[in-house]
């Protein structure tokens, strides 16, 4: 194959069309910038798309995950199980509410949690487990629920709020609170991410498949004896200072007065952000399909080299195809770093998802040691994430795949 002219690839730019730009301009011209009619419409569309009772649009997935835990009444003295192999937001949300975290190693041949280790880690203090749909692939929630049911004899309902107490009693077991930051649009056994766990949080950050620039959403499955409208109202309170009326409600004639029911938080989505999301929703099926086409080309190249990679689509699940994680079997950390530099020299930025949290300063300071999570370290040490986004042309994808093959071929004898 003849040498290709060097390109300059971008790792993960947002896919924004004129439709999103025009809708943002319309929002700006409307005079309604903060939470208003566009945010409410986006919430309606998200809930309809996911088949959930309601959706709450927020300013980040981290806020969504934190509010999920606060709605559950989880706080000081409680334990939350978190994968060691994830981004900090997964663990930070639990720490924000005052809970203690316990890291669970991943499986030897999978980035999902070691479910046996997860089961053994559940104690009377455990109130939630947070699975992570890494790369957009839904976890094995059936397995997680089986474990939660087996261990329900240990579960002691608690809750630092009256609502949390009622929810924990209604569940009668450890809550499954999915970090679905990567998996908007994914499904498992024909059930959409967002309906696979008790509570789920999605990210609409600029690098995600579906974006509102910054943003996220919280959703939940119906709970026995818990009214969905009541839950929605509490999410609104938590996200708007505990204020009994939002700005939209206060536009009604004579409706200026409001109450503060508790000194809560500020993490609502704006209508300017929601404007982007409304047009992204219209385009999203085509964006997901394009990602599937790109992944097929990468898979063919990696399979030819003996490079491991995430399997994004099977008969059991359909991924949202957010990240293309590959592993170089013959590489260690030093060689992996060399590969990333050589790819960058060819105009191809690569990344690593993720450096396990027990390796990070903040979590080492809490007493965690990566030596206790050997599988997480092994997955990290030779992982390379290739660019995957819908602004890549077929020529771009071919260029990335060819150069990855060339760079790895030159490393094989040193690995």
HUWO-V632974 format. One record per pair of residues at least 24 apart in sequence whose C-alpha atoms are under 10 Angstrom apart, sorted by the first residue. I is the first residue (numbers start at 0). J is the second residue. If there is no record, write none. Layout:
BEGIN
i	j
I	J
I	J
END
This chain:
BEGIN
i	j
0	401
2	398
2	401
2	402
3	394
3	397
3	398
3	401
3	402
4	345
4	398
5	344
5	345
5	346
5	347
5	398
5	402
6	345
6	346
6	347
6	394
6	395
6	398
6	399
7	343
7	344
7	345
7	346
7	347
7	348
7	395
8	343
8	345
8	346
8	347
8	348
8	349
8	386
8	390
8	391
8	395
8	396
8	398
8	399
9	346
9	347
9	348
9	349
9	386
9	387
9	388
9	390
9	391
10	206
10	347
10	348
10	349
10	350
10	384
10	385
10	386
10	387
10	388
10	391
11	205
11	206
11	207
11	208
11	322
11	348
11	349
11	385
11	386
11	387
11	388
11	389
11	390
11	391
12	205
12	206
12	207
12	208
12	386
12	387
12	388
12	389
12	390
12	391
13	204
13	205
13	206
13	207
13	208
13	209
13	210
13	211
13	212
13	388
13	389
13	390
14	205
14	206
14	207
14	208
14	209
14	210
14	279
14	286
14	388
14	389
14	390
15	205
15	209
15	210
15	211
15	212
15	275
15	278
15	279
15	390
16	275
16	278
16	279
16	282
17	278
18	274
18	275
18	277
18	278
18	279
18	281
18	282
19	211
19	272
19	273
19	274
19	275
19	276
19	277
19	278
19	279
20	274
20	275
20	278
21	274
21	275
21	278
22	271
22	272
22	273
22	274
22	275
22	276
22	277
22	278
23	270
23	271
23	272
23	273
23	274
23	275
23	276
23	277
23	278
24	271
24	274
25	271
25	274
26	270
26	271
26	272
26	273
26	274
26	275
27	270
27	271
27	274
31	246
31	247
31	269
31	270
31	271
32	268
32	269
32	270
32	271
32	272
32	273
32	274
33	245
33	246
33	247
33	267
33	268
33	269
33	270
33	271
33	272
33	273
34	239
34	245
34	246
34	247
34	267
34	268
34	269
34	270
34	271
34	272
34	273
35	245
35	246
35	247
35	248
35	268
35	269
35	270
35	271
35	273
36	247
36	269
36	270
36	273
36	274
37	268
37	269
37	270
37	271
37	272
37	273
37	274
37	275
37	276
37	277
38	267
38	268
38	269
38	270
38	271
38	272
38	273
38	274
38	276
38	277
39	247
39	268
39	270
39	273
40	270
40	273
40	274
40	276
40	277
41	270
41	272
41	273
41	274
41	275
41	276
41	277
41	278
41	280
42	216
42	217
42	218
42	273
42	276
42	277
44	276
44	277
44	280
45	183
45	193
45	216
45	218
45	276
45	277
45	280
46	193
46	216
46	217
46	218
46	219
48	183
48	184
48	191
48	193
48	280
49	183
49	184
49	185
49	186
49	190
49	191
49	192
49	193
49	194
49	218
50	190
50	191
50	192
50	193
50	194
50	218
50	220
51	191
51	192
51	193
51	194
51	218
51	219
51	220
51	221
52	194
52	218
52	219
52	220
52	221
52	227
52	228
52	231
53	217
53	218
53	219
53	220
53	221
53	227
53	228
53	230
53	231
54	193
54	199
54	200
54	216
54	217
54	218
54	219
54	231
54	234
55	200
55	215
55	216
55	217
55	218
55	219
55	230
55	231
55	232
55	234
55	235
55	238
55	267
55	268
56	200
56	201
56	203
56	214
56	215
56	216
56	217
56	218
56	234
56	235
56	238
56	266
56	267
56	268
56	269
56	272
56	273
57	200
57	201
57	202
57	203
57	213
57	214
57	215
57	216
57	217
57	234
57	235
57	238
57	265
57	266
57	267
57	268
57	269
57	272
57	273
58	202
58	203
58	204
58	211
58	212
58	213
58	214
58	215
58	216
58	238
58	265
58	266
58	267
58	268
58	269
58	272
59	180
59	200
59	201
59	202
59	203
59	204
59	211
59	212
59	213
59	214
59	215
59	216
59	217
59	266
59	267
59	268
60	88
60	89
60	92
60	178
60	179
60	180
60	181
60	199
60	200
60	201
60	202
60	203
60	204
60	213
60	214
60	215
60	216
60	217
61	87
61	88
61	89
61	90
61	91
61	92
61	93
61	95
61	178
61	180
61	200
61	201
61	202
61	214
61	215
61	216
61	217
61	266
62	88
62	92
62	95
62	200
62	201
62	202
62	214
62	215
62	216
62	217
62	237
62	238
62	264
62	265
62	266
62	267
63	92
63	178
63	180
63	198
63	199
63	200
63	201
63	202
63	214
63	215
63	216
63	217
63	218
63	234
63	238
63	266
63	267
64	88
64	89
64	90
64	91
64	92
64	93
64	129
64	176
64	177
64	178
64	179
64	180
64	198
64	199
64	200
64	201
64	202
64	215
64	216
64	217
64	218
65	89
65	90
65	91
65	92
65	93
65	94
65	95
65	96
65	200
65	217
66	92
66	93
66	96
66	200
66	217
66	233
66	234
66	235
66	237
66	238
66	264
66	266
67	92
67	93
67	176
67	177
67	197
67	198
67	199
67	200
67	217
67	218
67	219
67	234
68	92
68	93
68	95
68	96
68	98
68	126
68	127
68	163
68	174
68	176
68	198
69	93
69	95
69	96
69	97
69	158
69	159
69	160
69	162
69	163
69	233
69	234
69	237
70	158
70	159
70	160
70	161
70	162
70	163
70	164
70	166
70	167
70	198
70	230
70	233
70	234
70	237
71	126
71	127
71	157
71	158
71	159
71	160
71	161
71	162
71	163
71	164
71	165
71	166
71	167
71	174
71	176
71	198
72	96
72	126
72	157
72	158
72	159
72	160
72	161
72	162
72	163
72	164
72	165
72	166
72	167
73	97
73	98
73	125
73	126
73	127
73	157
73	158
73	159
73	160
73	163
73	164
73	167
74	98
74	99
74	126
74	157
74	158
74	159
74	160
75	99
75	158
75	159
76	124
76	125
76	126
76	157
77	122
77	123
77	124
77	125
77	126
77	127
77	157
77	158
78	120
78	121
78	122
78	123
78	124
78	125
78	126
78	127
78	128
79	120
79	121
79	124
79	125
79	126
79	127
79	128
79	129
79	173
79	174
79	176
80	112
80	117
80	118
80	120
80	121
80	125
80	126
80	127
80	128
80	129
80	130
80	173
80	175
81	112
81	117
81	127
81	128
81	129
81	130
81	131
81	178
82	110
82	111
82	112
82	113
82	117
82	128
82	129
82	130
82	131
82	355
82	356
82	372
82	375
83	110
83	111
83	112
83	353
83	354
83	355
83	356
83	357
83	358
83	367
83	369
83	371
83	372
83	374
83	375
83	376
84	110
84	111
84	112
84	131
84	133
84	352
84	353
84	354
84	355
84	356
84	357
84	372
84	374
84	375
84	376
84	378
84	379
85	110
85	111
85	130
85	131
85	132
85	133
85	178
85	352
85	353
85	354
85	355
85	356
85	375
86	131
86	133
86	352
86	353
86	354
86	355
86	356
87	353
87	354
87	355
87	356
87	359
87	361
87	362
88	178
88	180
89	129
89	130
89	131
89	177
89	178
89	179
89	180
89	356
90	129
90	356
90	362
91	362
93	127
93	129
98	124
98	125
98	126
99	124
99	125
99	365
100	125
100	127
100	128
100	365
101	125
101	128
101	367
102	356
102	357
102	367
102	371
102	372
103	128
103	371
103	372
103	375
104	355
104	369
104	371
104	372
104	373
104	374
104	375
104	376
105	372
105	373
105	374
105	375
105	376
105	377
105	378
106	372
106	373
106	374
106	375
106	378
107	373
107	374
107	375
107	377
107	378
108	374
108	377
108	378
109	309
109	374
109	375
109	378
110	134
110	136
110	138
110	309
110	374
110	375
110	378
110	379
111	136
111	137
111	138
111	139
111	375
112	138
112	139
112	143
112	374
112	375
113	374
114	139
114	142
114	143
114	146
115	146
117	143
117	146
117	147
118	143
118	145
118	146
118	147
118	149
118	150
119	146
119	150
121	146
121	147
121	150
121	151
121	153
121	154
121	173
122	150
122	151
122	152
122	153
122	154
122	155
122	173
123	150
123	151
123	152
123	153
123	154
123	155
123	156
123	173
124	153
124	154
124	155
124	156
124	157
124	173
125	153
125	154
125	155
125	156
125	172
125	173
125	174
126	154
126	155
126	156
126	157
126	158
126	167
126	172
126	173
126	174
126	175
127	172
127	173
127	174
127	175
127	176
127	177
128	173
128	174
128	175
128	176
128	177
128	178
129	174
129	175
129	176
129	177
129	178
129	179
129	196
129	198
129	199
130	175
130	176
130	177
130	178
130	179
130	196
130	199
131	176
131	177
131	178
131	179
131	180
131	181
131	182
131	199
132	177
132	178
132	179
132	180
132	181
132	182
132	183
132	185
132	192
132	318
132	319
133	178
133	179
133	180
133	181
133	182
133	309
133	318
133	320
133	321
133	322
133	324
133	352
133	353
134	179
134	180
134	181
134	182
134	309
134	310
134	311
134	318
134	319
134	320
134	321
134	322
134	323
134	324
134	352
135	179
135	180
135	181
135	182
135	183
135	184
135	185
135	186
135	192
135	208
135	309
135	311
135	317
135	318
135	319
135	320
135	321
135	322
135	323
136	179
136	181
136	182
136	183
136	185
136	186
136	187
136	192
136	309
136	310
136	311
136	312
136	316
136	317
136	318
136	319
136	320
136	321
136	322
137	177
137	178
137	179
137	181
137	182
137	183
137	185
137	186
137	187
137	191
137	192
137	193
137	195
137	311
137	315
137	316
137	317
137	318
137	319
138	177
138	179
138	186
138	187
138	192
138	195
138	196
138	316
139	187
139	195
139	316
140	175
140	177
140	187
140	195
140	196
141	187
141	195
141	196
143	175
143	196
144	172
144	173
144	174
144	175
144	195
144	196
144	197
146	172
146	173
147	171
147	172
147	173
147	174
147	175
148	172
148	173
162	225
162	229
162	230
162	233
165	223
165	224
165	225
166	222
166	223
166	224
166	225
168	223
168	224
169	222
169	223
169	224
169	225
170	197
170	222
170	223
173	197
174	198
175	199
176	200
176	219
177	201
177	218
177	219
178	202
179	216
179	217
180	204
180	207
180	215
180	216
180	321
181	207
181	208
181	209
181	318
181	319
181	320
181	321
181	322
182	207
182	208
182	209
182	317
182	318
182	319
182	320
182	321
183	207
183	208
183	209
183	216
183	318
183	319
183	320
183	321
184	208
184	209
184	283
184	284
184	287
184	317
184	318
184	319
184	320
185	287
185	311
185	312
185	316
185	317
185	318
185	319
185	320
185	321
186	312
186	315
186	316
186	317
186	318
186	319
187	312
187	313
187	314
187	315
187	316
187	317
187	318
188	313
188	314
188	315
188	316
188	317
189	314
189	315
189	316
189	317
190	316
190	317
191	316
191	317
192	218
192	317
192	318
192	319
193	217
193	218
193	219
193	220
194	218
194	219
194	220
194	221
195	219
195	220
196	220
197	221
197	222
203	272
203	276
206	321
206	388
207	321
207	322
207	388
208	279
208	283
208	286
208	287
208	290
208	319
208	320
208	321
208	322
208	387
208	388
208	389
209	275
209	276
209	278
209	279
209	280
209	282
209	283
209	286
209	287
209	319
209	321
210	272
210	273
210	275
210	276
210	277
210	278
210	279
210	280
211	268
211	269
211	270
211	271
211	272
211	273
211	274
211	275
211	276
211	277
211	278
211	279
212	271
212	272
212	273
212	275
212	276
213	268
213	269
213	272
213	273
214	266
214	267
214	268
214	269
214	272
214	273
214	276
215	266
215	267
215	268
216	267
216	268
234	267
235	264
235	265
235	266
235	267
236	260
236	261
236	262
236	263
236	264
236	265
236	267
237	261
237	262
237	263
237	264
237	265
237	266
237	267
238	263
238	264
238	265
238	266
238	267
238	268
239	263
239	264
239	265
239	266
239	267
240	264
240	265
240	266
240	267
241	265
285	389
286	319
286	388
286	389
286	390
287	318
287	319
287	320
287	321
287	388
287	389
288	319
288	320
288	389
289	320
289	388
289	389
289	390
289	391
289	392
290	319
290	320
290	321
290	322
290	323
290	387
290	388
290	389
290	390
290	391
291	317
291	318
291	319
291	320
291	321
291	389
292	389
292	393
292	396
293	320
293	323
293	386
293	387
293	388
293	389
293	391
293	392
293	393
293	395
293	396
293	397
294	320
294	322
294	323
294	387
294	388
294	396
296	393
296	396
296	397
296	400
297	323
297	325
297	385
297	387
297	396
297	397
297	399
297	400
297	401
297	403
298	323
298	325
298	400
299	400
300	397
300	399
300	400
300	401
300	403
300	404
301	325
301	326
301	327
301	400
301	403
301	404
303	404
304	403
304	404
304	407
304	408
305	329
306	404
306	407
307	382
308	382
308	383
308	384
320	387
320	388
321	387
321	388
322	352
322	384
322	385
322	386
322	387
322	388
323	350
323	352
323	383
323	384
323	385
323	386
323	387
323	388
324	350
324	351
324	352
324	353
324	382
324	383
324	384
324	385
324	386
324	387
325	351
325	352
325	378
325	381
325	382
325	383
325	384
325	385
326	377
326	378
326	379
326	380
326	381
326	382
326	383
326	384
327	378
327	380
327	381
327	382
327	383
327	407
327	411
327	414
328	378
328	380
328	381
328	382
328	411
328	414
329	381
329	407
329	410
329	411
329	412
329	413
329	414
330	380
330	381
330	382
330	407
330	410
330	411
330	413
330	414
331	377
331	379
331	380
331	381
331	382
331	414
332	376
332	377
332	379
332	380
332	381
332	382
333	380
333	381
333	414
334	380
334	381
334	407
334	410
334	411
334	413
334	414
335	379
335	380
335	381
335	382
335	383
335	407
335	410
335	414
336	380
336	381
336	382
336	383
337	406
337	410
338	381
338	383
338	403
338	406
338	407
338	409
338	410
339	383
339	384
339	385
339	403
339	406
341	402
341	403
341	406
341	407
342	385
342	399
342	402
342	403
342	405
342	406
342	407
345	398
345	399
345	402
345	403
345	406
346	398
346	399
346	402
347	385
347	386
347	395
347	398
347	399
347	402
347	403
348	384
348	385
348	386
348	399
349	383
349	384
349	385
349	386
349	387
350	382
350	383
350	384
350	385
350	386
351	379
351	380
351	381
351	382
351	383
351	384
351	385
352	378
352	379
352	382
352	383
352	384
353	378
353	379
353	380
353	382
353	383
353	384
354	378
354	379
354	380
354	382
355	379
355	380
END
